């Protein structure tokens, strides 16, 4: 909240950079005062997170977007995390902080750890979107051979793996 100007946002001019300093100072204050950012985390957990991040690959390479829970368990053991409860605690913390996505409501979700959260967001935005506001280029869809997949998404709400990976 922008209390100085009694606004719920921070106006910023991207060209001139006006307002960026105010936003930065406010964020720094909020982070400094946030109790959770001062929480101590085991060096073993940090090692696990570093290994998972390395699996993402370089930004100029495709890398991998998710791994199996068994793979995470194997990596965790290399970092001295052998207890399932400790691993679940670490994954929960990383999930809460947005570093990974680890959902636990079903067995399939529980056994999958998304190590590139933006990939999941991008994939979901391929199908959860207003086709009029965020239209696909029909020429591009035809060029890559995904016309049938495109039609299925918007007529039957079924997305193929090819379409999601596009």
N, C-alpha and C positions, 0 to 999 in steps of 0.2 A: 504494500500500500504506500502510495506517495503522499505522506502526511504533510510535507512541506507545501505542496501545491493543492492539497485537499482533493486528490484524484485517486482513482483505483488503478491507475496505470502510470507509466513513466514515458512521456512523449520523447521520442528520439528521432533526430534527423540523420538518416543513414549516410547522406552525402557529406554533411559537414561534421558529423559526430557530436552534434549538440545533444545534451541529455545523457550521453553514455556515462559520463563521470558520476552523475547523481545515482544512476542505476547501479553502477559498480560499487559505490560506497554503501548503498543500501544492502546489496547482496553480501558484501563483506561483513557488515554489521550482523545481518541475520545468521550467517554461517558461524561467525565468532560466538554468537550467543546461543547457538543450537547445541543442546546437551549431547545429542546423538553424534555429532561430528567429533566430539572429544572422547567418544567411547573407545576403549582400548580393544584391539583385535589381535589375536594370536598371529605370530609370524608364520606359523604353519598355514593358517587360513590365507594369509597374503600370498604365500608361495603357491597355494592351490589356485587362487584367482589369477595370479601372473601366468601360470601354465595354461589356464583356460583361455586367457586373453591371447597368448601366443598362438593357440589353435585357430584363432580367428583369421590369422594370416595378415599379410601386409595390406595396407589400404589400396595399393595398386594391383593387388591380386584378388581373386575371388574369395579365397579362404573358405572356411566352413562356418555354418551358421548355427548348428546344433550338434550335440553329442549325446550319446546314451548315458544313462545314469551309471551303468557298469564301467564305462570309460572314466567317468568322473571319480568313481570309487577307486579305480586303479591309480589315477593321478593323485588322489588324496592319500593313498597308502604311501606313495613315494615321498610325500611331504609329512609323514608321521601322523596322519589322521586315520585311525583305524576304527574308531567307534562310529556306528551309523548315526547315533544321536548327535555327535559332534559335527559330522558331515551335514546332516539335515539343518543344524543350527547355522552353519556357515552358509549353506545355500540359501537359507531363509534371509539371512542378513544381506547377502549379495543381491537377492531378488528385491528386497525392500529398498535397496539403494539404487536399483535400476541397472546394475552392472550385468546381470543375467536375468533370464526369465525361467523360473522353475515353478510350474503349477502342479498342484497335488490332488486335484479333485477326482481324477480317474487314474487308473494304473498306467495307461498310455502316456498321459501327461506327466505323471510322476517319474516315468522312466526316460523322459526327454528333458534335456537342459539346453535352453536356447542361449548360446554364448554371444550372439550378435543380435541384441534386441531390435535394432533398426530393421533387420531383415524381416522379422515377424510383423512389424508395423507396416513395412512396405508391402509385404505379401497380403496382409489383411486389407490394405487400402486399394489393392487391385480389384477386390470384390465388394467391399463395403464403401460405396461411393455413389454419388449422384451422377449418373451418366450424362446428364445435361450440363451440369456445372463443370465436371471434370471428364470431359469426353476423351475417348481414345481416338487416335488418328486411324480412321478406317483404312486408309492407304497402307499405313504401317502394319496394321493387323493382317491385311490381305497379303502384304509382302512377305511376312514371316509365316504365313499359312495357319493362322489361328482364328479364321472367321467362325468355324463351327464352335470352337472353344468360347469365343467371345459371345456368340448368341446363347450358348448354354448358360453362361454366367448370368446374363440379364433376363433370360426367359425361364430358366429352371433352377437358378441359384446353385448351380453345380460348376465348380471350377476344376479344370484339369491341372495336373502338375506342370505341364508345359506352359499353360497360361499364367500360373502363379510365378513360375520362374522367369517369364518374360518381363 
